[in-house]
Structure formats: structure tokens, C-alpha cells
Amino acid sequence: MQRRAILLGGAALLPAPALRAQPRWPDREVTILVPFGAGGSTDVSVRAVASEAEKHLGVPIQIVNRVGGQGTASLTAVAQARPDGHTLGSGAMSGLAIAPHTMDVSYTLDSFAYLPGAARFLYGIGVRAESPYGTIQDLINAAKARRMTFSATGPPNNLGMFELNRRYGTRFQFIPFQSGAEAVTAVLGGHVECTSQTPPEMLPAIQSGRMRLLVSSSPGRWKEFPQVQTLREAGFDVTIESLLGFVAPRATPPERLAILADAFLRAARAPSVEATLTRFGMVPEVLEAAAFEQAIRAGFTRFGEQLREAGLARR
């Protein structure tokens, strides 16, 4: 049938063309770069969130472990990636808020667009079971009287101890180790007097009776030991805070960031994610993108001051 033009006010109105449906995005897999090796707490936590986020995005999420540069290699790659929303990175305080103070990196906090936060790392101070220090107050009193060695892998684990030195006149001396397992072994062997570490490394020794958890140095108590106070609850205004979330290249289109943010927020709230985090010594800390960015920027300022005070900031 021949289409006819409709005359209105002397003008011919032709039939409108059919509206084209907007292409769905994402239309292919998304990649998340993880700064540490497979099987660690960061890797497993990111995989748990990604597994749930796939359900909301409708495409697979590939996890790539980009190890190197003390956790900065993956963030460097994200900052330099094509800003199309298909290459993301897991971002934590260690790489975003600490590393730029201690080493030369090619990115800044402004190199990224921020997505939601998903989890918080936990930290604690422990001594071997035979230690004469039964409480954190005992340990603090001893460290005021003489030099006390502690083991840790580096920032942020050691920064809480340095803050105790600065605020309360203690004399904790940092003895660095390559891994959390080595740091715990050092205190069990009596080579150092205490350790500042995370639950995955400490829990086996605590649960077997070889180590005693004196205090949680995180904002909250450990789920496994709800009777053990935090440093703040014990009267010492010190905490170690480290968050895990997601970032994208800075110029990623806002509409794509919104889709990703919604998927990651919904994923981070899933019960399966909380169960995984708990097994790996972490707790959920679901933050919208703006709140996660604000926390990272505040951490950058705070950690910078602490690192300079401890003489660990690069010159």
C-alpha cells in the first residue's frame, strides 16, 4: 500500500521512522585486574563480588591477577586502559592511599573513576601464648618502659603501631617480613614480642592455643573473638583502616559507570559475599562510589602524615 503524506497547516508530515532500540551495555565481558596472586584474601573477595555482579550485568567477568610493583602494577594498567568500562581494577588503601607515598607510581588518585566499596580488612595485635603480656594495657606499659619489637609485612599493618608510638609514647620497633605467615612465625618463635597482622595468618595460631589475640586494631571486633576489644574500646584512639573496592579509568562514560556501580552495589550486599569475606578475615563495608572515593582520599591524607612521621615516605 502506498503511504500518503498528511497535510497539516500547509506542511506535509511524513510517517516517522521506527525508533531504534539503544544497544545494550555491557555487550561483552568485563575484566577486573587484581593486584595480588590467586587464592589470597583480596583475590577471593573480588571473585566473590564479581560472581554476583555477573548476574546483574548479564556478561561474564574475567579476573586477571596482575601482580607486581608491590600491588601497583594492576592499578597502573587500569589507569592506562581504554576508558570504555570493560577494564576495571580492584582498589584498596594499600595501592591507592599508601603506595604513592612510599614509591614512584605513574598514577594519582585523579587517574581513576571510583566505583563502590565492598569490604574492610581486619587487623589485630597478638602475642605468643607464653607471653607475660595478658592485655593490651600490659603490652602498652611495657613498650613505654623499653623498646618492643613487632612483626608485620608493611603498611598498613605497621602504621597502627607507629601511631601508638606517636600518641602514647610507646617504643614499638618494626621488624619487616615478606609474608603474614612469616610475621606470625616470628612471634611464635619468640624472635619478636608481638605482631600486627590480619585474621587469615593469625587465626590458626590463635585457635590452636599458640597465640593470644590482645586487641582488634580495626574499627570493629573480630567475629571469631567478640569478647576481645578494639584499641579504641581499650582506651587508645588508634585504628587501622583499609577498604577494598573497585575503580575504572578516569574518562569512563558516566552512564557506564552508573551501570557498573549499580551491579557492584547489589553484588556486595549478597549473603554469599559476606560468607566469603568472613572466611578470609574481612567484613562487608558496602559504600556507594562517592563514599568510597571520599574514604580513599581521606586515607591518602592520613596515611601520608603517618608515613612521613615514621620516616617511611619517599623523599
CORJOWO-V913495 format. One record per pair of residues at least 24 apart in sequence whose ideal C-beta (glycine too) atoms are under 10 Angstrom apart, sorted by sequence separation. I is the first residue (numbers start at 0). J is the second residue. D is the distance in whole Angstrom. If there is no record, write none. Layout:
[[I/J/D] [I/J/D]]
This chain:
[[29/53/9] [42/66/10] [61/85/10] [69/93/8] [70/94/5] [71/95/9] [74/98/8] [87/111/10] [90/114/8] [125/149/10] [139/163/7] [143/167/7] [145/169/10] [146/170/5] [147/171/5] [148/172/5] [149/173/6] [150/174/5] [151/175/7] [152/176/6] [153/177/9] [171/195/9] [180/204/10] [186/210/7] [198/222/9] [215/239/9] [216/240/10] [217/241/9] [243/267/10] [263/287/10] [264/288/8] [28/53/9] [37/62/8] [39/64/9] [61/86/10] [63/88/10] [69/94/8] [70/95/10] [74/99/10] [87/112/10] [89/114/10] [91/116/10] [124/149/8] [125/150/10] [138/163/9] [142/167/8] [143/168/6] [144/169/9] [145/170/7] [146/171/8] [147/172/7] [148/173/8] [149/174/7] [150/175/8] [151/176/7] [152/177/7] [157/182/10] [198/223/7] [263/288/9] [38/64/9] [68/94/9] [71/97/10] [78/104/9] [79/105/8] [88/114/9] [90/116/9] [142/168/9] [143/169/6] [144/170/8] [146/172/5] [148/174/5] [150/176/5] [152/178/6] [156/182/8] [183/209/9] [198/224/9] [29/56/7] [37/64/5] [58/85/9] [60/87/9] [62/89/9] [70/97/9] [71/98/5] [78/105/7] [79/106/8] [87/114/7] [91/118/9] [92/119/10] [93/120/9] [124/151/10] [142/169/4] [143/170/7] [152/179/6] [183/210/7] [260/287/7] [28/56/9] [36/64/6] [69/97/10] [70/98/7] [71/99/9] [78/106/4] [84/112/9] [89/117/9] [91/119/10] [92/120/8] [135/163/10] [139/167/6] [141/169/9] [142/170/5] [151/179/8] [152/180/10] [260/288/5] [263/291/10] [29/58/6] [30/59/10] [31/60/6] [32/61/10] [33/62/6] [35/64/7] [37/66/9] [41/70/9] [69/98/6] [75/104/7] [77/106/8] [78/107/9] [89/118/10] [91/120/8] [122/151/9] [139/168/9] [140/169/9] [141/170/9] [142/171/5] [150/179/9] [152/181/8] [153/182/10] [259/288/9] [260/289/10] [28/58/5] [29/59/8] [30/60/7] [31/61/7] [32/62/8] [33/63/7] [34/64/8] [35/65/9] [36/66/6] [68/98/8] [71/101/10] [74/104/8] [75/105/5] [76/106/10] [82/112/8] [139/169/6] [142/172/9] [152/182/6] [25/56/6] [26/57/9] [27/58/6] [28/59/4] [29/60/5] [30/61/5] [31/62/6] [32/63/5] [33/64/5] [34/65/7] [35/66/6] [71/102/7] [74/105/9] [75/106/6] [78/109/10] [79/110/9] [138/169/9] [150/181/8] [151/182/6] [257/288/9] [260/291/10] [24/56/9] [25/57/8] [26/58/7] [27/59/9] [28/60/7] [29/61/7] [30/62/8] [31/63/7] [32/64/8] [33/65/7] [34/66/7] [35/67/10] [69/101/8] [71/103/9] [72/104/10] [74/106/6] [78/110/4] [124/156/10] [139/171/9] [150/182/4] [163/195/10] [256/288/7] [24/57/10] [25/58/5] [28/61/6] [30/63/6] [32/65/5] [33/66/8] [34/67/8] [69/102/7] [71/104/5] [77/110/8] [78/111/7] [122/155/8] [123/156/10] [138/171/9] [149/182/9] [150/183/8] [160/193/9] [243/276/9] [23/57/8] [24/58/9] [25/59/10] [31/65/10] [32/66/10] [34/68/8] [35/69/10] [68/102/8] [71/105/9] [77/111/7] [122/156/6] [150/184/9] [151/185/10] [160/194/10] [161/195/10] [23/58/9] [25/60/10] [30/65/10] [34/69/9] [35/70/6] [68/103/10] [69/104/10] [71/106/8] [75/110/9] [120/155/8] [124/159/8] [150/185/4] [160/195/6] [34/70/4] [68/104/8] [74/110/8] [120/156/9] [122/158/10] [123/159/10] [124/160/8] [149/185/9] [150/186/6] [159/195/6] [33/70/10] [34/71/7] [68/105/10] [74/111/8] [122/159/7] [148/185/9] [149/186/8] [158/195/9] [34/72/7] [35/73/9] [49/87/9] [148/186/9] [156/194/9] [157/195/6] [243/281/7] [34/73/4] [124/163/9] [156/195/5] [32/72/9] [33/73/6] [34/74/7] [49/89/9] [150/190/8] [151/191/9] [155/195/9] [156/196/6] [241/281/10] [244/284/9] [32/73/4] [34/75/10] [48/89/9] [150/191/5] [156/197/7] [243/284/8] [244/285/9] [247/288/10] [31/73/9] [32/74/8] [34/76/10] [45/87/10] [148/190/8] [149/191/6] [150/192/9] [151/193/10] [152/194/10] [197/239/10] [242/284/6] [244/286/7] [246/288/9] [32/75/10] [34/77/10] [45/88/9] [46/89/10] [148/191/4] [149/192/7] [150/193/8] [151/194/7] [152/195/9] [241/284/10] [245/288/9] [32/76/6] [45/89/5] [147/191/9] [148/192/5] [149/193/5] [150/194/4] [151/195/5] [152/196/8] [156/200/10] [195/239/8] [197/241/9] [240/284/9] [242/286/7] [244/288/8] [32/77/6] [44/89/8] [147/192/5] [148/193/8] [149/194/6] [150/195/8] [151/196/7] [152/197/9] [246/291/9] [30/76/10] [31/77/9] [45/91/10] [146/192/9] [147/193/7] [148/194/10] [149/195/6] [150/196/8] [151/197/10] [244/290/10] [245/291/8] [246/292/9] [30/77/10] [42/89/9] [44/91/10] [124/171/10] [149/196/10] [244/291/4] [32/80/8] [41/89/6] [152/200/9] [242/290/10] [243/291/9] [244/292/9] [242/291/7] [246/295/9] [30/80/9] [41/91/7] [142/192/9] [244/294/8] [141/192/8] [142/193/9] [244/295/8] [41/93/9] [101/153/9] [141/193/10] [242/294/6] [41/94/10] [101/154/7] [163/216/9] [242/295/7] [32/86/7] [34/88/8] [35/89/9] [100/154/9] [138/192/8] [162/216/9] [223/277/9] [240/294/8] [29/84/7] [30/85/6] [31/86/8] [32/87/7] [33/88/8] [34/89/7] [138/193/6] [159/214/10] [222/277/6] [29/85/5] [30/86/5] [31/87/5] [32/88/5] [33/89/5] [34/90/9] [35/91/9] [97/153/9] [98/154/8] [127/183/10] [130/186/9] [160/216/9] [242/298/8] [28/85/7] [29/86/8] [30/87/7] [31/88/7] [32/89/7] [34/91/8] [97/154/5] [125/182/10] [159/216/5] [223/280/9] [240/297/9] [241/298/8] [25/83/9] [27/85/7] [29/87/6] [30/88/9] [31/89/6] [32/90/10] [35/93/9] [96/154/9] [97/155/6] [125/183/8] [127/185/10] [129/187/10] [135/193/10] [158/216/10] [159/217/9] [222/280/9] [240/298/7] [24/83/9] [25/84/7] [26/85/9] [34/93/8] [35/94/10] [96/155/9] [127/186/5] [128/187/9] [130/189/9] [221/280/8] [24/84/7] [25/85/7] [34/94/6] [93/153/9] [126/186/7] [127/187/5] [129/189/8] [132/192/8] [156/216/9] [222/282/7] [24/85/10] [93/154/7] [97/158/8] [125/186/7] [126/187/10] [127/188/8] [131/192/10] [132/193/8] [155/216/10] [221/282/9] [240/301/8] [241/302/10] [92/154/8] [93/155/7] [125/187/10] [127/189/7] [130/192/7] [220/282/10] [240/302/9] [92/155/6] [93/156/10] [130/193/8] [219/282/7] [34/98/10] [91/155/9] [127/191/9] [217/281/10] [218/282/9] [52/117/10] [126/191/10] [127/192/9] [217/282/8] [219/284/10] [51/117/10] [92/158/10] [126/192/7] [127/193/9] [169/235/10] [218/284/9] [48/115/9] [126/193/5] [127/194/9] [163/230/8] [167/234/10] [125/193/7] [126/194/8] [162/230/9] [167/235/6] [48/117/5] [124/193/6] [125/194/6] [166/235/7] [167/236/9] [47/117/9] [48/118/8] [124/194/7] [125/195/8] [166/236/7] [167/237/8] [47/118/9] [123/194/9] [124/195/5] [125/196/7] [159/230/7] [166/237/6] [45/117/8] [123/195/8] [124/196/8] [163/235/7] [165/237/9] [44/117/7] [45/118/9] [122/195/6] [123/196/7] [162/235/9] [163/236/10] [164/237/10] [44/118/5] [122/196/7] [123/197/8] [139/213/10] [162/236/9] [163/237/6] [121/196/10] [122/197/6] [123/198/7] [125/200/10] [138/213/6] [139/214/10] [162/237/5] [44/120/9] [121/197/6] [122/198/8] [125/201/5] [128/204/9] [137/213/8] [138/214/9] [159/235/9] [161/237/9] [162/238/9] [41/118/9] [120/197/6] [121/198/5] [124/201/10] [125/202/10] [127/204/8] [128/205/9] [134/211/10] [135/212/10] [136/213/9] [160/237/9] [162/239/8] [40/118/9] [120/198/9] [121/199/9] [123/201/6] [133/211/8] [135/213/5] [136/214/9] [159/237/5] [202/280/7] [41/120/9] [122/201/9] [123/202/10] [125/204/8] [128/207/9] [132/211/9] [134/213/6] [135/214/4] [158/237/9] [159/238/7] [160/239/9] [198/277/9] [199/278/9] [201/280/8] [40/120/7] [121/201/10] [125/205/7] [128/208/6] [129/209/9] [130/210/9] [133/213/8] [134/214/8] [135/215/10] [159/239/4] [198/278/10] [199/279/6] [200/280/8] [40/121/10] [128/209/6] [129/210/10] [130/211/7] [132/213/7] [135/216/9] [158/239/6] [159/240/9] [198/279/8] [199/280/5] [123/205/9] [127/209/7] [128/210/6] [129/211/9] [157/239/9] [158/240/10] [197/279/9] [198/280/3] [199/281/9] [127/210/6] [128/211/6] [130/213/9] [156/239/7] [158/241/10] [197/280/5] [198/281/8] [69/153/8] [125/209/10] [126/210/7] [127/211/7] [155/239/5] [196/280/9] [197/281/8] [198/282/10] [69/154/10] [125/210/5] [126/211/6] [154/239/9] [155/240/8] [156/241/9] [125/211/6] [126/212/9] [155/241/5] [124/211/10] [125/212/5] [126/213/6] [154/241/9] [124/212/8] [125/213/6] [123/212/5] [124/213/5] [125/214/9] [123/213/8] [124/214/5] [123/214/6] [124/215/8] [139/230/10] [122/214/10] [123/215/5] [124/216/6] [135/227/9] [122/215/7] [123/216/6] [135/228/8] [121/215/7] [122/216/5] [123/217/7] [134/228/9] [135/229/10] [139/233/9] [121/216/9] [122/217/5] [135/230/7] [139/234/9] [121/217/5] [139/235/7] [120/217/8] [121/218/9] [123/220/9] [135/232/10] [136/233/7] [119/217/7] [121/219/8] [123/221/6] [135/233/5] [136/234/8] [119/218/8] [121/220/9] [122/221/9] [134/233/8] [135/234/9] [136/235/9] [119/219/8] [121/221/6] [135/235/7] [121/222/9] [123/224/8] [179/280/10] [121/223/10] [125/227/10] [123/227/8] [123/229/9] [124/230/8] [123/230/9] [122/230/10] [124/239/10] [122/238/9] [123/239/9] [122/239/4] [121/239/9] [122/240/9] [120/239/8] [122/241/8] [120/240/8] [121/241/9] [119/240/7] [120/241/4] [119/241/7] [120/242/8] [118/241/9] [119/242/6] [120/243/7] [118/242/7] [119/243/7] [117/242/8] [118/243/4] [116/242/5] [117/243/6] [118/244/8] [116/243/7] [117/244/6] [116/244/3] [117/245/7] [115/244/6] [116/245/8] [114/244/6] [115/245/7] [113/244/7] [114/245/4] [113/245/8] [114/246/6] [112/245/10] [113/246/6] [114/247/6] [111/245/10] [112/246/7] [113/247/8] [111/246/4] [112/247/5] [110/246/9] [111/247/7] [112/248/7] [113/249/10] [173/309/8] [111/248/7] [112/249/5] [114/251/9] [108/246/10] [110/248/8] [111/249/6] [112/250/8] [173/311/9] [40/179/10] [110/249/6] [112/251/5] [162/301/10] [165/304/10] [39/179/10] [106/246/10] [109/249/7] [111/251/9] [112/252/9] [165/305/8] [112/253/8] [107/249/10] [114/256/7] [162/304/10] [106/249/9] [112/255/9] [113/256/9] [155/298/9] [158/301/9] [162/305/6] [165/308/6] [96/240/10] [97/241/9] [112/256/6] [115/259/9] [158/302/7] [161/305/6] [164/308/9] [165/309/8] [96/241/9] [114/259/6] [115/260/6] [161/306/9] [164/309/8] [96/242/9] [114/260/5] [115/261/9] [117/263/7] [155/301/10] [159/305/9] [162/308/9] [92/239/9] [95/242/9] [112/259/9] [113/260/9] [114/261/10] [115/262/9] [116/263/9] [117/264/9] [155/302/7] [158/305/5] [161/308/7] [162/309/9] [92/240/7] [93/241/7] [112/260/10] [114/262/9] [115/263/5] [116/264/10] [154/302/7] [157/305/10] [158/306/7] [161/309/4] [92/241/4] [95/244/9] [114/263/6] [115/264/5] [117/266/8] [118/267/8] [157/306/10] [160/309/9] [161/310/9] [91/241/6] [92/242/6] [93/243/9] [114/264/9] [115/265/9] [117/267/4] [155/305/9] [158/308/10] [161/311/8] [91/242/7] [92/243/8] [95/246/8] [115/266/9] [116/267/8] [117/268/9] [154/305/8] [155/306/10] [158/309/7] [90/242/9] [91/243/5] [92/244/10] [94/246/9] [115/267/6] [154/306/7] [157/309/8] [90/243/8] [91/244/8] [115/268/10] [158/311/9] [89/243/6] [90/244/6] [118/272/8] [157/311/8] [89/244/7] [90/245/6] [117/272/7] [118/273/9] [121/276/10] [154/309/9] [43/199/10] [88/244/10] [89/245/6] [90/246/4] [120/276/10] [40/197/7] [88/245/7] [89/246/8] [90/247/10] [118/275/9] [119/276/9] [123/280/9] [154/311/7] [40/198/9] [87/245/6] [88/246/5] [118/276/5] [121/279/10] [122/280/9] [153/311/9] [40/199/6] [87/246/7] [88/247/8] [117/276/8] [120/279/9] [121/280/5] [39/199/8] [40/200/10] [87/247/5] [88/248/9] [120/280/7] [121/281/6] [86/247/8] [87/248/9] [118/279/9] [120/281/6] [121/282/6] [85/247/9] [86/248/7] [119/281/6] [120/282/9] [84/247/6] [85/248/10] [118/281/5] [119/282/5] [83/247/9] [84/248/9] [87/251/9] [117/281/9] [118/282/7] [119/283/8] [120/284/9] [82/247/7] [83/248/8] [86/251/9] [118/283/6] [119/284/4] [82/248/4] [85/251/9] [117/283/7] [118/284/6] [119/285/10] [80/247/8] [81/248/7] [82/249/7] [83/250/9] [84/251/5] [116/283/10] [117/284/7] [118/285/8] [119/286/10] [77/245/10] [78/246/9] [80/248/5] [82/250/4] [83/251/7] [84/252/7] [116/284/6] [117/285/6] [118/286/10] [77/246/6] [78/247/10] [79/248/8] [81/250/9] [82/251/4] [83/252/8] [115/284/10] [116/285/7] [117/286/8] [77/247/7] [78/248/6] [81/251/9] [82/252/8] [84/254/9] [85/255/9] [115/285/7] [116/286/4] [77/248/6] [78/249/7] [80/251/9] [84/255/4] [115/286/6] [116/287/8] [74/246/7] [76/248/10] [77/249/10] [83/255/7] [84/256/7] [87/259/7] [114/286/10] [115/287/6] [116/288/8] [82/255/9] [113/286/9] [114/287/9] [115/288/5] [82/256/10] [84/258/8] [85/259/10] [113/287/9] [114/288/5] [115/289/9] [116/290/7] [117/291/9] [84/259/6] [113/288/5] [115/290/8] [116/291/4] [119/294/10] [87/263/9] [112/288/8] [113/289/7] [115/291/6] [116/292/9] [113/290/9] [114/291/7] [115/292/10] [113/291/5] [114/292/9] [116/294/7] [113/292/4] [116/295/8] [112/292/9] [113/293/9] [111/292/8] [113/294/10] [113/295/7] [113/296/9] [108/292/8] [111/295/9] [108/295/7] [109/296/10] [108/296/6] [108/298/10] [108/299/6] [107/299/10] [52/245/9] [48/243/9] [48/244/9] [49/245/9] [48/245/8] [95/292/10] [45/243/8] [96/294/9] [44/243/6] [45/244/10] [95/294/10] [96/295/6] [100/299/8] [45/245/8] [95/295/5] [96/296/8] [99/299/7] [90/291/8] [94/295/10] [95/296/9] [96/297/8] [97/298/8] [101/302/9] [41/243/6] [56/258/7] [60/262/9] [90/292/10] [92/294/8] [96/298/4] [97/299/8] [100/302/6] [101/303/10] [40/243/9] [55/258/9] [56/259/8] [92/295/7] [95/298/8] [96/299/4] [99/302/9] [100/303/5] [55/259/10] [58/262/10] [91/295/9] [95/299/7] [96/300/8] [98/302/10] [99/303/8] [100/304/9] [56/261/9] [57/262/9] [90/295/7] [93/298/10] [96/301/8] [97/302/5] [100/305/9] [101/306/6] [55/261/7] [56/262/5] [60/266/10] [92/298/5] [96/302/5] [97/303/9] [100/306/5] [52/259/8] [55/262/4] [56/263/9] [91/298/10] [92/299/9] [95/302/10] [96/303/8] [100/307/8] [54/262/8] [55/263/8] [97/305/9] [52/261/10] [53/262/8] [55/264/9] [92/301/10] [93/302/9] [97/306/7] [52/262/5] [55/265/5] [56/266/9] [92/302/7] [101/311/6] [103/313/7] [51/262/8] [52/263/5] [54/265/8] [55/266/7] [100/311/8] [101/312/6] [102/313/6] [51/263/9] [52/264/9] [54/266/8] [100/312/5] [101/313/6] [49/262/10] [52/265/8] [53/266/8] [99/312/10] [100/313/7] [31/245/7] [32/246/10] [48/262/10] [49/263/9] [51/265/7] [52/266/4] [97/311/9] [99/313/9] [31/246/10] [48/263/7] [51/266/3] [52/267/8] [54/269/9] [97/312/10] [98/313/10] [50/266/8] [51/267/8] [49/266/8] [51/268/9] [52/269/9] [29/247/10] [48/266/5] [51/269/4] [47/266/8] [48/267/6] [50/269/9] [51/270/10] [47/267/9] [51/271/7] [52/272/10] [48/269/8] [50/271/8] [51/272/6] [47/269/8] [50/272/8] [44/267/10] [48/271/10] [49/272/10] [47/271/7] [48/272/6] [51/275/10] [47/272/5] [50/275/9] [46/272/10] [47/273/9] [47/274/8] [48/275/9] [24/252/9] [44/272/8] [47/275/4] [48/276/9] [46/275/8] [47/276/7] [24/254/8] [25/255/8] [29/259/8] [24/255/6] [44/275/7] [47/278/10] [31/263/10] [43/275/6] [44/276/6] [47/279/9] [25/258/7] [29/262/9] [43/276/9] [24/258/7] [25/259/8] [44/278/10] [47/281/10] [23/258/10] [24/259/10] [40/275/10] [43/278/8] [44/279/6] [40/276/9] [43/279/5] [44/280/10] [25/262/9] [42/279/9] [44/281/6] [40/278/9] [41/279/9] [43/281/9] [40/279/4] [44/283/10] [39/279/8] [40/280/6] [41/281/9] [38/279/10] [40/281/6]]
